[in-house]
Amino acid sequence: MPSIGLKLPLPRKLADITVAARRYFASAQATAVDQLDKIPGLADATPDKSVAKARLKAWWYGTTYISPAPSGLETLLEPQNLEEDEADAASEELANFKATVEGWSPQRVKAAQMLFGTGYAKPGGDEMIRMIFDKVDLAKGLTVFSKSNKLTEIGSGLGGAAELIATESGANVAGLETDPNLLAAARIASTNATDANFSEVDFDNFKPRKKSADAIISFESLFAAPKKEKLIKSFAASLKPGGRLILTDFALSAPEERAEEEIIKWASSEPQEVDPWTLNEWTQHLESNGLSILSSEDITDKYKKYIFRSFLDYSDFIQNTKFDETLRLQVMAEGQLWADRIAAFESGKLQLMFIYARMTA
C-alpha cells in the first residue's frame, strides 16, 4: 500500500494562520484520504470506521469535523479567518518557524506529548507498557519486579515508562537518555514520588557497572543505536545472573529486506541513521553474549492500532482547543514521520518485534 503521508514543503509567508493551514493540506495527494479505507486495524481502533475516516480527513486538511447529523451526513467546515493584526503576527511567526523531527526541540517535545500523552514520545503510552509486561508475566504484569529490583531503561525518552514501572512495581528504574532536551523534560515531568531517575548517557562509551541490573528494558530505541553489537555486550556485562532483557524494536522480516525499496524509503525518512536487525540476528547477538531468548512476538498490528488511536484522539482534541499554528505544524511533521513508518509496516518488510531474554548464570 502507498504511504498515506504528506510530503509537502512547510508554508513560508502566508496571509494568516488559516490560509497557511488550508494551503498546507490542500496540496496533499487526492488519494491520501481514500487510502484510509485500506489501513488494516483502523476499524478496530474506533467503533465507527466512517466517523474515523471523517475525523482523519478533517485532520489532514486542517478543517473542523462536525459530528454526523441524524440523517447521517458529515460536514467539514472551513475555519474562520483571523483578524488582520493577528494574522500578520501569526504569519511572521510561521515564516520563522521550521517544523522538524531532527533532534528534540521544546516544540517537538510538546507535539509528541500532545499526540502520545504526558511522558511519552511514542505510541501506546501506559497501555502498551502494561501489555509488554503482561507478556513477561501474565500473572504479575508490571509487579513482576519488586522494590529490591534495579532496572535500567535504555532510551528513556520523556520518562513515562520508567515512572509507570517504578510506581506500579516499586522497583528502582534508572532511565538513560542521549538527548538533553528529552532528559530535561523527563526530569521536569517526574513526580519525584517514585524510584525513577534520569541521566544523560553516551552509548558510544557506555560502561555500566558489572552485574548491577536485574533487568534492562528498551522500547523502540535500539534500531537507531550506533555500534549495537558493542551495546549488547554492555547489556550482558551489566545484568546479574538470571537478569532479564525486555525490549521492543523495529525489525526486518528478513535480511534481504535491507535492499528493498520500501525499507530504503523508510530509512531515508528517519531523522537518524537506522540499522534494524532481524529476529535471527537478534538471537545470534544475544546468545553470543550469554542471553537466551525466552519469548518473542511480532506485535506490529497492536502497535499500528496505538498509532491510529493517537491521531484520532488528536483530531478530536484540536476541535475544542486553541493553540499556536507552529505547534500544529510540528504535530504534522511528527505525523509525517509516523505515516512513513506505517507505510513500511504495511509493506510487510518492517515489524515491531517484542523480545524477552534471560542472562544465563
Secondary structure, 3 states (H helix, E strand, C coil): CCCCCCCCCCCCCCCCHHHHHHHHHHCCCCHHHHHHHHCCCHHHHCCCHHHHHHHHHHHHHCCEEECCCCCCCCEEECCCCCCHHHHHHHHHHHHCCCCCCCCCCHHHHHHHHHHHCCCCCCCCHHHHHHHHHHHHCCCCHHHHCCCCCEEEEECCCCCHHHHHHHHHHCCEEEEEECCHHHHHHHHHHCCCCCCEEEEECCHHHCCCCCCCEEEEEEECCHHHCCCHHHHHHHHHHHEEEEEEEEEEEEEECCHHHHHCHHHHHHHHHCCCCCCCCEHHHHHHHHHCCCEEEEEEEECHHHHHHHHHHHHHHHHHHCCCCCCCHHHHHHHHHHHHHHHHHHHHHHCCCEEEEEEEEEECC
